[in-house]
Amino acid sequence: MRSPYALLTSLTSRMEQAILTDPKLKAGFPPGTAVIVGGTPEPTVVTVYRLSPDGVEAVEMSTGDATQQLAQPGDPAETVWIDVVGFEDLEGLVALATAAGLHPLQIEDIFSQQQRARVEELDNGLLCFAWQIEPIDDGEIHLHAAQVTLLGLQGLVVSFRPQRRGTSFDHIRQRMNTGHRLRTSGAGYLFYALLDAIVDDYFVCISELEQWLDALPERWDRQLSADDVVSLLPLRALGPRLRQYLLPLVDAVYRLRTEHPAPLTDHEKPYLGDLYEHCTRLSDAIERLDNNVNALMDLQFNLINLQTNQVMRVLTVITAIFVPITFLAGVYGMNFDHLPELHWRYGYFMFWGVAVLIAVSLTLVFRRRGWF
């Protein structure tokens, strides 16, 4: 296994090699080193959107061309959105982030994909880290989460995403083409709209999780299997994991609402208040989701106990039927010489007649009482 220092040496000449499969390997790197932690990154796709009252111009370009775009003076009537998807071209993306005025420590945080949701106020703008989530149902429900970084400057918004998943940003693109507000309200409103789209994904995720939980009892057969029991265990981690992503974001949105640093203005303040209200509703929804999961766990344990009690009841009924028969067999199985019925010609048939009568009588009594 290569040491962090050997990897750091190669990093100076080949940035694309700074990909670590184990976060522990990052130990030893100096602060501000851009390192991708995780699997192989997706190919980098950079799309530049120019929003103006007349329409939207979308151009897909390389990271080098996008960096040159940042160096050119922008049109005050336009808002530029640079959407970065995929971190394969790490060297070019580091140059792009540097040209946007980010500190090496902030650039490191973009690619580490391990940041807590938060907002950082810059000298000339705003940097926000958030988590985009998506539920995946492949027999077992679980969450896919990816860190999204938003950089808001005067007339410019840059978004960094490790992969293209979800449809939240697709909705923003549709609104840019069909609506007038996104094209004319400036970079502050675009920054808010992207953050609002990320928060909306939480509503979609929680709604799908609730539907999945509501349908879960219908998947259970009348007899619960071991797979049914195991299927609920991952659900207990859903609430804490959602809180891990959402609660820091609530604090970040509250800060934006109260301070609204540039490029946000007083125009976005009512929208940020609405966004904060959405976040508080999501907190309540996560609490409700936790309660639903706990209720399902209790229901499952109660069903298992009920099934166990039903089995025990059947066994008890069978035992109760055979107890008097066993008593008779024990009496006539004793080795005494003087048992009146022992040498009777019809004693054997009488014993079986009495045994069958007892079994049938007790069976009818138990069935009449609904015991089985």
C-alpha positions in Angstrom: 0.0 0.0 0.0 1.4 3.4 -1.0 2.1 5.8 1.9 0.4 9.2 2.0 3.8 10.8 1.4 4.5 8.8 -1.7 1.1 9.6 -3.0 1.7 13.3 -2.2 4.9 13.3 -4.2 3.2 12.0 -7.3 0.4 14.5 -6.7 2.6 17.4 -7.6 3.0 16.1 -11.1 -0.2 14.2 -11.7 -3.3 15.6 -9.9 -5.5 12.8 -11.4 -3.8 10.3 -9.2 -5.1 11.9 -6.0 -7.9 9.4 -5.5 -8.1 7.6 -2.2 -10.4 4.6 -1.7 -9.9 4.7 2.1 -10.3 8.1 4.0 -7.7 7.0 6.5 -5.0 7.3 3.7 -5.6 11.1 3.7 -3.7 11.3 7.0 -0.4 13.0 6.4 -1.3 15.2 3.6 -0.7 18.9 4.2 -3.8 21.2 4.7 -5.2 22.5 1.5 -4.4 19.4 -0.6 -7.2 18.6 -3.0 -7.8 14.9 -2.7 -10.8 12.9 -3.8 -11.9 10.4 -1.2 -14.0 7.4 -2.5 -14.2 5.4 -5.7 -13.3 6.4 -9.2 -14.7 9.8 -10.0 -17.1 10.4 -12.9 -15.9 12.2 -16.0 -16.1 16.0 -15.6 -18.8 17.8 -17.5 -18.9 21.6 -17.2 -21.9 23.5 -18.5 -22.0 27.2 -18.5 -25.5 28.9 -18.5 -25.8 32.6 -19.3 -29.1 33.9 -18.0 -30.5 37.2 -19.4 -34.0 38.7 -19.8 -33.9 37.5 -23.4 -33.3 33.8 -22.7 -30.8 31.2 -21.6 -27.6 30.3 -23.4 -26.1 26.9 -22.4 -22.7 25.9 -23.5 -20.8 22.7 -22.5 -17.0 23.4 -22.3 -13.8 22.1 -20.8 -12.6 23.2 -17.3 -9.9 25.3 -19.0 -12.4 27.2 -21.0 -14.6 27.7 -18.0 -11.7 29.1 -16.1 -11.0 31.5 -18.8 -14.6 32.6 -18.7 -14.1 33.6 -15.0 -11.2 35.8 -16.0 -13.3 37.8 -18.5 -15.5 40.6 -17.3 -19.1 39.7 -17.3 -22.1 41.5 -18.6 -23.9 43.2 -15.7 -27.3 42.3 -17.3 -26.4 38.6 -17.2 -26.2 35.9 -14.5 -23.7 33.1 -15.2 -24.2 29.6 -13.7 -21.3 27.2 -14.1 -22.5 23.6 -13.3 -19.7 21.1 -12.7 -20.6 17.4 -12.6 -17.9 14.8 -12.0 -14.5 15.3 -10.5 -12.3 13.3 -12.9 -10.4 16.4 -14.1 -9.2 17.3 -10.6 -6.4 19.5 -11.8 -8.7 21.6 -14.0 -11.3 21.9 -11.3 -8.7 23.1 -8.8 -7.7 25.8 -11.3 -11.3 26.7 -11.8 -12.0 27.0 -8.0 -8.8 29.0 -7.6 -9.8 31.4 -10.3 -13.1 31.8 -8.5 -11.2 33.1 -5.5 -11.5 30.1 -3.2 -8.8 29.3 -0.5 -7.0 26.0 -0.9 -8.7 24.8 2.4 -12.1 25.5 0.8 -11.1 23.7 -2.4 -10.0 20.7 -0.3 -13.4 20.6 1.3 -15.2 20.6 -2.0 -13.6 17.4 -3.2 -13.3 15.5 0.2 -17.1 14.8 0.2 -17.0 14.6 4.0 -18.2 18.0 5.0 -20.9 19.0 7.3 -23.6 21.2 5.8 -22.6 24.8 6.4 -22.3 28.3 5.0 -19.0 30.3 4.8 -19.0 34.0 4.0 -16.3 35.1 1.6 -14.8 38.5 0.9 -16.7 38.6 -2.4 -19.4 36.0 -2.0 -20.8 33.0 -0.3 -19.8 29.3 -0.1 -22.4 26.7 0.9 -21.9 23.0 1.5 -25.1 20.8 1.5 -26.0 17.2 0.9 -28.3 16.0 -1.9 -30.1 12.8 -1.0 -32.0 10.2 -3.0 -33.9 7.1 -1.8 -33.0 3.8 -3.6 -35.3 0.7 -3.3 -33.5 -2.4 -4.6 -35.3 -4.8 -2.3 -33.9 -2.9 0.7 -34.5 0.8 1.1 -31.4 2.9 1.6 -30.2 6.4 0.9 -27.7 7.7 -1.6 -26.2 11.0 -0.5 -23.7 13.3 -2.3 -22.1 16.5 -1.2 -23.1 19.5 -3.3 -21.1 22.8 -3.1 -22.6 26.1 -4.1 -20.4 29.2 -4.7 -22.2 32.5 -5.0 -20.5 35.6 -6.3 -21.6 38.8 -7.9 -23.3 37.8 -11.1 -22.0 34.2 -10.8 -23.0 30.9 -9.3 -20.8 27.8 -9.4 -22.1 24.4 -8.4 -19.9 21.3 -7.8 -21.5 17.9 -7.9 -19.5 14.6 -7.8 -22.1 12.8 -10.0 -25.3 13.5 -11.9 -28.1 12.0 -9.8 -31.6 13.3 -8.9 -33.7 15.7 -10.8 -33.6 18.8 -8.7 -31.2 20.7 -10.9 -33.0 19.5 -14.0 -36.1 21.4 -12.7 -34.0 24.5 -12.3 -32.9 24.3 -15.9 -36.6 23.8 -17.0 -37.6 26.9 -15.0 -34.8 28.9 -16.6 -36.1 28.1 -20.0 -39.8 28.7 -19.2 -39.8 31.3 -16.4 -38.7 34.9 -16.4 -37.8 35.3 -12.7 -34.6 33.1 -12.7 -33.3 35.0 -15.7 -33.8 38.4 -14.3 -33.4 38.2 -10.5 -29.6 37.9 -10.3 -27.1 35.5 -8.8 -28.6 35.8 -5.3 -31.9 34.4 -6.4 -30.3 31.7 -8.5 -28.2 30.7 -5.4 -31.4 30.5 -3.4 -33.2 28.5 -6.1 -30.4 25.8 -6.2 -30.4 25.5 -2.4 -34.2 25.3 -2.5 -34.0 22.5 -5.1 -31.7 20.6 -2.8 -34.2 21.0 0.2 -37.1 19.9 -2.1 -35.2 16.6 -2.6 -35.7 15.9 1.1 -39.4 16.2 0.7 -39.4 13.8 -2.2 -37.1 11.4 -0.3 -39.2 11.4 2.9 -42.5 11.0 0.9 -41.1 7.9 -0.9 -39.8 6.5 2.4 -43.2 6.9 4.0 -44.9 5.2 1.0 -42.4 2.4 1.2 -43.0 2.0 5.0 -46.8 2.1 4.5 -46.6 -0.7 1.9 -44.2 -2.8 4.0 -46.8 -4.6 6.1 -48.6 -5.7 2.9 -45.4 -7.5 1.8 -45.4 -9.6 5.0 -47.0 -13.0 4.7 -49.3 -14.3 7.3 -46.2 -16.0 8.7 -43.2 -13.6 9.2 -39.9 -14.9 7.9 -36.4 -14.1 9.1 -35.9 -11.9 6.0 -38.9 -9.8 7.1 -37.2 -9.2 10.4 -33.9 -8.4 8.9 -35.4 -6.0 6.3 -36.5 -3.6 9.1 -33.0 -3.3 10.7 -31.6 -0.8 8.2 -34.7 1.4 8.6 -33.6 2.3 12.1 -30.7 4.3 10.7 -32.8 6.3 8.3 -33.9 9.0 10.8 -30.4 9.6 12.3 -28.8 9.8 8.9 -31.4 12.2 7.6 -30.8 14.4 10.6 -27.1 14.2 10.0 -27.6 15.8 6.6 -30.6 18.1 7.4 -30.0 19.7 10.8 -26.7 21.5 9.9 -28.5 22.7 6.8 -31.2 24.2 8.9 -28.6 26.2 10.8 -27.1 27.3 7.5 -30.4 28.4 6.1 -31.2 30.3 9.3 -27.9 32.2 9.0 -28.7 33.1 5.4 -32.1 34.2 6.4 -30.9 36.5 9.2 -27.7 37.8 7.6 -28.3 37.4 3.8 -24.7 38.0 2.8 -23.8 38.9 -0.8 -24.8 37.9 -3.4 -28.0 37.6 -1.5 -30.1 40.8 -1.1 -33.2 41.9 0.7 -35.1 40.6 -2.4 -34.3 37.0 -1.4 -35.1 37.5 2.3 -38.7 36.4 2.1 -37.7 33.4 0.0 -35.1 32.4 2.6 -37.7 32.7 5.3 -39.9 30.3 3.3 -36.9 28.0 2.8 -36.3 27.9 6.5 -39.9 27.1 7.1 -39.5 24.1 4.7 -36.5 23.0 6.7 -38.4 23.0 10.0 -41.2 21.0 8.3 -38.6 18.5 7.2 -37.4 18.2 10.8 -41.0 17.3 11.8 -41.3 14.9 8.9 -38.1 13.1 10.0 -39.5 12.8 13.5 -42.7 11.4 12.0 -40.7 9.0 10.0 -38.8 7.8 13.1 -42.2 7.2 14.8 -43.4 5.2 11.8 -40.3 3.0 11.8 -40.6 2.4 15.6 -44.3 1.6 15.1 -43.4 -0.9 12.4 -40.8 -2.5 14.6 -43.3 -2.8 17.5 -45.9 -4.2 15.1 -43.4 -6.8 13.8 -42.4 -7.9 17.3 -46.1 -8.1 18.3 -46.8 -10.3 15.2 -43.9 -12.5 16.0 -45.1 -12.9 19.6 -48.7 -13.6 18.3 -47.4 -16.3 16.0 -45.4 -17.8 18.9 -48.5 -17.7 21.1 -50.6 -19.4 18.4 -48.1 -22.2 18.1 -47.9 -22.6 21.9 -51.7 -22.7 22.1 -51.9 -25.5 19.5 -49.3 -27.4 21.4 -51.1 -26.8 24.7 -54.4 -28.1 23.2 -52.7 -31.2 21.9 -51.1 -31.8 25.3 -54.5 -31.2 27.1 -56.1 -33.8 24.8 -53.5 -36.5 25.5 -53.1 -35.9 29.2 -56.3 -37.9 30.3 -55.5 -40.6 27.7 -51.9 -40.8 29.0 -53.4 -41.1 32.5 -55.6 -44.1 31.5 -52.6 -45.7 29.7 -50.5 -45.3 32.8 -53.2 -46.8 35.1 -53.7 -49.9 33.0 -49.9 -50.2 32.4 -49.2 -50.8 36.1 -48.0 -54.3 36.9 -50.6 -55.2 39.5 -52.1 -58.7 39.4 -55.7 -57.6 40.3 -56.9 -55.1 37.8 -60.6 -55.7 37.0 -60.5 -54.8 33.4 -57.1 -56.2 32.7 -58.3 -59.7 31.7 -61.6 -58.6 30.4 -62.3 -59.8 26.9 -63.3 -56.3 25.6 -61.0 -54.3 27.8 -58.7 -53.3 24.9 -61.6 -52.1 22.8 -63.2 -50.3 25.7 -59.9 -48.5 26.4 -59.7 -47.2 22.8 -63.3 -46.2 22.9 -62.9 -44.2 26.0 -59.7 -42.6 24.6 -61.3 -41.6 21.3 -64.4 -40.2 23.2 -62.1 -38.1 25.4 -60.1 -36.8 22.5 -63.2 -35.9 20.4 -65.0 -34.3 23.4 -62.0 -32.1 24.3 -61.5 -31.2 20.6 -65.1 -30.0 20.3 -64.8 -28.1 23.5 -61.6 -26.3 22.5 -62.9 -25.6 19.0 -66.1 -24.2 20.4 -64.0 -21.8 22.5 -62.0 -20.7 19.5 -58.7 -22.0 20.8 -57.7 -23.4 17.4 
